Amino acid sequence: MLTIGVVGAGKVGAVLAARLREAGHRVISAAGESDASRERAATLLPGVPLDKPSAVARSCDLLLLTVPDDMLPNVVRVLADSGSLHEGQYVVHTSGRHGLAVLAPAAAVGAKVIALHPAMTFTGTDVDLDRLDGCVFGLTAEAPERALAEELVRELGGRPTWVPEDMRTLYHAGLAHGANHLVTLVSEAMELLAAAGSDDPAGTLRPLLEAALDNALAHGDAALTGPIVRGDVKTVAAHLEDIAANRPDTLPSYVAMARATLDRAVTDGRVLPIRAVRIVRLLDAAVARAPHRAEH
């Protein structure tokens, strides 16, 4: 059993700490400045006192740093410089982008450092606890800490995958491109359906998107269907015209994804180059006609 402190009682930190407490560890303190963090801690970590980050760091065997990526280097440096970290302590961050280098100030004082990133989107509620079951965690650690890192993942209900230090950013880019940009894509698709008069855009898309996602994860590019892959030039032209007329704000992403899809379909031979050229010209013309947004 470890005593655990959490710096950054946000959507990720409170959930992970709650699951580790269920596994038998003792969460003894947490730091969170916003009202939302305090409410989250009260709900998911009842009875755990809130304190300053330095006090949290001093009090625990394992310090869980669940702050935003861009804040992490400064948080580690300040805690190390203030003497809040100690030799033999485990310092674990949950950033996808960062590996062990960001924890160098902690390692310099003798702390044992681990990068542990859940490949999951969080709501910050107890709904997330069940979602951790089967979740993959991207781990980076030196050999002496590997056993504990894998044990923590098992206690969280997840599955470990080891990510080399120099591949952390690329690993994180793959997750962000797939998950975060998917949300934008689906939101824009729902807006197009709503503009077309659908009274239930989400319900209309759900069976299609679930099937498309399953097929893509199982078969990759072979799962591609639709007018681009079929080389339906006239259909693509009609799409571009109606999108420009009704929801021009979605045109840039439609064009960008159409180009990427076309490149893949040409590469594997499903679209003939002569037909691809016609589609590219349509996409170029649509961009040229679109009003340019003012830059701020």
Residue, then its C-alpha position, 0 to 999 in steps of 0.5 A: m500500500l502506498t500513500i498517494g498525493v495528487v497535484g491537479a485534482g482535475k478530470v484525470g487526477a481525481v478519477l485515477a486517484a479514486r480507482l487507486r484508492e479502491a485498489g487499497h492505496r491511501v490517498i492522503s491529500a490533493a491540490g486543486e485550485s478551481d471550484a470544479s476541482r474542489e467539487r470533483a475531489a469532494t465527489l470522487l475522493p470524499g474525506v481527502p483534504l485539499d492542500k497546497p501542492s508543496a504540502v501534498a508533495r511532501s506528504c506522500d510515497l507516490l505523487l501523481l501529477t495530473v496537470p496540463d502538459d504545458m504546466l508540467p515542466n514548471v510544476v516539477r521544477v518548483l516542487a523540486d526547487s522548494g524541497s518538496l520532493h524527496e529521495g525514494q519517492y515515486v513521481v508519476h505524471t499522466s501527460g501523453r506528450h511528455g516522457l521522463a525528461v520533464l521529470a529530470p528535476a525530480a530524478a535529480v533529488g533521488a525520486k523514482v520517475i514514471a510517465l503513465h498516460p491513459a489513452m482515454t477521454f475523461t468527464g471527471t465523473d464516476v462514469d470514467l471509473d468503468r471506462l478505465d477497465g481495458c484502457v491502454f496506458g502509455l508507459t515510460a520508465e527506467a528498468p527499476e520502476r517498470a514493475l511498479a508502473e505495470e502494477l499501477v496500470r493493473e490496479l487502475g484496470g488498464r493494459p500497459t503499452w511501453v512507449p520509447e522516450d523519444m516517441r512520446t510526442l508522436y504517440h500523443a499526436g496519434l491519440a489526439h488526431g484520432a480522438n480530439h479531431l474525431v469530436t470536431l468531425v462528428s460535430e460538424a457532420m451533425e451540424l450538416l444533418a441539422a441544416a438538412g432538416s434532420d430532427d435527430p442528427a446524433g441518432t442518424l449518425r450513430p449506427l453509421l459511425e459505430a460501423a465505420l469506426d469498427n471497420a476502420l479499426a479492424h481493416g484500416d483503409a480497406a474500410l473506406t467507402g463513399p463518393i471519394v473512393r468510388g470516384d463520383v465526381k458529380t457527387v463530390a461537386a454537389h457536396l461542395e456546392d451545398i456545403a458552401a451554401n448552407r454551412p460554409d464553416t464546415l467546408p475547410s474540414y470537408v476539403a481537407m479530409a476529402r484530399a486525404t481520403l483521395d490520396r489513400a484511394v489513389t495510392d491503393g489503386r481504387v481511384l484512377p489518376i485521371r478521375a482523381v485529378r478532376i476531384v482535386r480541381l473541384l476541391d481547389a475551386a471550392v477553396a478558391r471560392a470560399p470567403h476567407r475568414a478574418e485572422h485575429 
